[in-house]
Amino acid sequence: MKGKSESPAPAAPSRRCVLQVVGTSAGLLMLGGVPACQQKGSPPSGPVSAGTLSSLTVGELLVMGNVAVGLDSQGVYGMSAVCTHAGCLLDDGAETIAAGLDCPCHGSQFDGNGAVTRGPAADPLQHYLVTIASDGSLTVDGSQPVDPSARTPLP
């Protein structure tokens, strides 16, 4: 009909959301077309365990709670996985640096290095110091911000 606008279809739930729904029957509740499992978080303020080096391959970007860890040709890097717009936890989608990160709440998108590629977020994701222990475990230290170009070389 002329003059009548249609509202857009709700976004498909993220992989994380689907896994949460499978895990809890309460997650089946949908409110206003938005999955009930969208979660908010805070950027890290101290050390966060971020898996192991052996779990990453070059070109991969993984979200683990409130941090994202990537491995490129220069080494390992870590950044916040909390949207700078409204604090929602980001989704790693295809788990690749090339695909970047998406916000399931309001549609913001970030490239694989944390720069905003689509709003409403206006600020990039903060990067943090990553350490690699002798056993290959990774730690992202939220109390030590670094430049987005910083990488921890592979041992």
C-alpha positions in Angstrom: 0.0 0.0 0.0 1.2 3.5 -0.8 2.4 5.5 2.3 2.7 2.4 4.5 6.2 1.3 5.4 7.1 -2.2 6.3 9.4 -2.9 9.2 12.5 -4.9 8.3 12.7 -8.6 9.1 14.6 -9.3 12.4 18.2 -10.4 11.9 19.0 -14.1 12.0 20.3 -15.2 15.4 24.0 -15.5 15.8 25.8 -18.9 16.1 26.4 -18.1 19.8 22.7 -17.4 20.2 21.7 -20.6 18.6 24.0 -22.6 20.8 22.6 -20.9 23.9 19.0 -21.7 22.7 19.9 -25.3 22.3 21.4 -25.4 25.8 18.4 -23.8 27.6 14.7 -24.2 27.1 14.2 -20.6 28.4 16.2 -19.4 25.4 13.4 -20.4 23.1 11.5 -17.3 24.3 11.5 -14.6 21.7 10.5 -11.0 22.6 9.5 -8.7 19.7 11.4 -10.7 17.1 14.7 -10.3 18.9 16.4 -13.4 20.3 16.3 -13.4 24.1 19.9 -14.6 24.3 21.6 -11.4 23.2 24.1 -10.6 25.9 25.9 -7.5 27.1 29.3 -7.4 28.7 32.1 -5.1 29.7 35.6 -4.9 28.0 38.2 -6.8 30.0 39.9 -4.9 32.9 42.5 -7.5 33.7 44.0 -10.8 32.5 41.6 -13.0 30.5 42.4 -16.6 29.5 41.9 -16.8 25.7 42.5 -20.4 24.8 45.7 -21.9 23.3 47.9 -21.0 20.4 47.3 -24.5 18.9 43.6 -23.6 18.6 44.3 -20.8 16.2 45.3 -20.9 12.5 46.6 -18.0 10.4 43.6 -15.8 9.3 41.4 -16.9 12.2 39.6 -14.6 14.6 37.8 -16.1 17.6 35.5 -14.5 20.2 35.9 -15.9 23.7 33.6 -14.1 26.1 34.5 -10.4 26.2 37.7 -10.8 24.1 38.6 -11.7 20.5 41.9 -13.3 19.6 43.3 -13.3 16.1 46.3 -14.7 14.3 47.7 -13.1 11.2 51.1 -13.2 9.5 52.6 -10.8 12.1 51.5 -12.8 15.2 48.7 -13.0 17.8 46.6 -10.1 18.8 43.7 -9.5 21.2 41.0 -6.9 21.5 37.7 -6.3 23.2 34.7 -8.3 21.9 32.2 -5.8 23.3 30.5 -3.4 21.0 31.5 0.2 21.6 27.9 1.3 20.8 25.8 -0.4 23.5 28.0 -3.0 25.1 26.6 -6.1 23.4 28.9 -9.1 23.0 30.1 -9.4 19.4 29.7 -12.4 17.2 32.7 -13.9 15.3 30.4 -15.3 12.5 32.8 -17.1 10.1 35.6 -17.0 12.6 37.9 -15.3 10.1 39.8 -12.0 10.2 38.4 -11.3 6.8 34.8 -11.6 8.0 35.4 -9.4 11.1 32.9 -9.1 14.0 29.2 -8.3 14.0 27.0 -6.9 16.8 23.7 -8.8 17.1 22.0 -6.0 18.9 22.0 -3.0 16.5 24.0 -4.2 13.5 27.4 -2.6 14.0 30.2 -4.3 12.2 33.9 -4.3 12.8 36.7 -5.4 10.5 39.2 -8.1 11.6 41.4 -5.5 13.3 38.5 -3.8 15.2 37.8 -0.8 13.0 34.2 0.2 12.6 32.9 -0.7 9.1 29.2 -0.1 9.9 27.5 1.9 12.7 25.8 2.8 14.9 29.1 2.1 16.7 31.5 5.1 16.2 34.6 3.9 18.1 37.0 1.0 17.2 37.6 -1.9 19.5 40.4 -1.5 22.0 43.4 -3.8 21.6 45.2 -5.4 24.5 48.6 -7.0 25.3 48.6 -10.8 24.5 51.1 -13.1 26.2 51.8 -16.7 25.1 52.9 -19.0 28.0 55.4 -21.8 27.5 52.5 -24.3 27.3 50.9 -22.3 24.5 48.1 -20.8 26.6 47.0 -17.2 25.6 46.2 -14.4 28.0 44.7 -11.1 26.9 45.5 -8.4 29.5 42.7 -5.9 29.7 44.7 -3.6 31.9 47.3 -3.1 29.2 45.9 -1.4 26.1 48.2 -1.4 23.0 48.1 0.0 19.5 45.9 -1.8 17.0 49.0 -2.7 15.0 50.6 -4.6 18.0 51.2 -8.3 17.6 52.8 -10.9 19.9 55.2 -12.9 17.7 54.9 -16.7 17.7 57.4 -18.5 19.8 
